[in-house]
Amino acid sequence: MGKWCLPPPPSQKSRPNPDGFGPEEPAMRQFNIHETKSHFSKLVNAAAAGEEIVIAKAGKPIARLVPLAQPSRPRKKGLLEGRIKIGPEFDQPLCDAVIASFEGRIRP
């Protein structure tokens, strides 16, 4: 590996969960600020591919570069059509006790 080459991404390595319970956490690569500035576009591409990058200052982690959550697919309308029935009183004004409960004036 040359002087300015990035280390390879972790090969599906993981580290134990710090509390000892639950699934293991995926391994992360850590870069100092100078490396981050020099290879920013490569690190952004790695994050976009799902990798989590830790940015450190003087060896102390200070930031994480992570992928954005994928947008959920649009909801399909009409999935519950015919399964739910809304009564005619649905649009009627609520009674004072219910409104007071919503406003926090009365506890149920």
Secondary structure, DSSP 8 states (H G I E B T S, - for coil): --TT-------S-EE--TTS-SS-EE--EEEEHHHHHHTHHHHHHHHHTT--EEEEETTEEEEEE-----------TTTTTTT----GGGGS---HHHHHHHTTSS--
